[in-house]
Amino acid sequence: MEFPALQKAGVLDFLSEYGKQIFNPTGIFYWTGRSKTEAKINATIGSAQGRAKQIFEGGDDSKITFCIPSVKKYFQDLSTEEIFPYAPEVGVPAFRESWKEWLLLKSGARADYLRPRITLPMVSPGITGGISLCVRMFVDPGMPIIVTDKRWENYDNVFLRNVFTGIEEFPSFQGQDFNLEGFTAAIKRVWEKHDRAVALLNFPNNPTGYCPPKTAAVEIVKAIHDLVSGTDKKLVLMLDDAYEGYVYDDDAEKGSLFYQLEARPNLLGVKLDGISKEFLWYGARIGAITLLCPDTWFEKADKDDVLKEIENKFRGIVRNTVSNCSLVAQSVVHKALRDRDGVLQERQKAYNVLKERYLLMKKEMNELSPALLIPDPFQGGFFCFVNIHPAVKVQASDVCDHLLKAYKIGTVPLEVNAINGIRLAYCGVALRDIPELCHSLQKALRDKMS
């Protein structure tokens, strides 16, 4: 399949070889979509359909997708067609529009700038699925993706074992600050060998909970803009915003760095977010991929054609991996987002509980012996991370094992290269238990030292 608009606009220069080749064929979903509006008799849909009276006691003659009534009863406010059919590959149009407006609401004063430049969000099977799709789309096998050394462990599975990329990592911190110098140096290293660099940032960070202070966020964005302005090389900047909305420090940047990006000719911003954390619906597995497109794309080719062809490529990759994502989850969240202010007010209750735990966790972390345990800076998210002092010759996994056996407390060790520390997920720990968690951690370390 040819992509004339993407060729004209220069979009293909941002894509991997796989991304250049992938397309969504004119197959079942195409003909099903047309037939829904054009056909008198529709023999395209691979789902059982009929009349409501054939399934529901007292049902009428309306056409429905067949379902199990004992399942439907738990979704009283949804029709069968909002629950049981297949969803389009990149999402239900109404949900996608609602998610775009949700994103723009969170972007504040930047909404007017972003609205004409961002794509309609494309649905993925959770943010994990979105990361996997985007790595396939933008990173060639063997080509490195730039990430911090302290990162979610599943990144490595996606990068190294699923897509077979390389990793160009840099130390997360320079003192108590984000290692901006290390980040930009890593981009330059990749540019030395490739015309395109792909980087992934995650704020609030998993496992550390780090969010850049507002001044640091401005510096990070400025450094990115300056970097791409001084070269013809391309940069794809992926932002894993899984924990957006959970920043508890008033001096920290509350929103995604995506909102601050400018549409530079050789910069492609990619926002990865979803309902798992933002709507506290972890099992629904609905993520979203939103691109901030360079203005030059729409100057060189018709905007509608460019967007349709980009969407075709994402449809193609979704179609040949997971086919489509949960319809009912999209239907529910679309309806909830009709009252976006109400959603934010309701989520505030969970936020307040988490902030209270965060503040106590911060206090307890500050009371740990710095000769034993060194916490990383954390301002939000669901976690914090504490490093075992290099002079203490004890492995984090041994401490976690002892902590679990002797004190019945579960934690997660991270031992990679020079990193030897422990992630503490205070999001699931009752406020009253946080002091015991921290004190027991230090006791467990002392036990292993003796």
WOVENUR-V793570 format. One record per backbone hydrogen bond with DSSP energy under -1.0 kcal/mol. CO is the residue of the C=O (numbers start at 1). NH is the residue of the N-H. Records with the same first field share a line. If there is no record, write none. Layout:
CO=NH / NH
This chain:
3=7
4=8
5=9
6=10 / 11
11=14
12=15
16=20
17=21
18=22
25=27
27=31
28=32
29=33
30=34
31=35
32=36
34=37 / 38
35=39
48=66
50=64
51=54
52=55 / 56
56=59
60=53
62=52
64=50
68=71 / 72
69=73
71=74
72=75
75=78
79=82
80=83 / 84
88=91
90=123
92=96
93=97
94=98
95=99
96=100
97=101
98=102
99=103
100=104
101=105
102=106
103=107
105=108
107=110
108=111
110=114
111=115
114=117 / 118
117=293
122=289
124=126 / 287
125=129
126=130
127=131
128=132
129=133
130=134
131=135
132=136
133=137
134=138
135=139
137=16
140=143
143=166
145=168
146=200
147=170
152=155
154=158
155=159
156=160
157=161
158=163
159=165
164=142
166=145
168=147
170=149
172=179
174=177
177=174
178=180
179=183
180=184
181=185
182=186
183=187
184=188
185=189
186=190
187=191
188=192
190=193 / 194
195=234
197=236
198=146
199=238
201=240
205=209
209=379 / 380
210=205
212=253
213=217
214=218
215=219
216=220
217=221
218=222
219=223
220=224
221=225
222=226
223=227
224=228
225=229
234=197
235=268
236=199
237=270
238=201
239=241 / 272
241=244
243=246
246=381
249=252
251=214
256=259
257=260
262=264
264=267
266=235
268=237
269=292
270=239
271=290
272=241
273=288
275=279 / 281
286=275
287=124
288=273
289=122
290=271
291=119
292=269
294=297
296=300
297=301
302=306
303=307
304=308
305=309
306=310
307=311
308=312
309=313
310=314
311=315
312=316
313=317
314=318
315=319
316=320
318=321 / 322 / 323
322=324
326=330
327=331
328=332
329=333
330=334
331=335
332=336
333=337
335=338
336=339
339=343
340=344
341=345
342=346
343=347
344=348
346=349
347=351
348=352
349=353
350=354
351=355
352=356
353=357
354=358
355=359
356=360
357=361
358=362
359=363
360=364
361=365
362=366
365=368
369=372 / 373
372=389
374=387
379=248 / 249
382=427
384=424
385=376
386=422
387=374
389=392
392=394
395=399
396=400
397=401
398=402
399=403
400=404
401=405
402=406
403=407 / 409
412=423
414=421
416=419
419=416
420=388
421=414
422=386
423=412
424=384 / 426
425=428
426=429
430=433
431=434
433=437
434=438
435=439
436=440
437=441
438=442
439=443
440=444
441=445
442=446
443=447
444=448
445=449
446=450
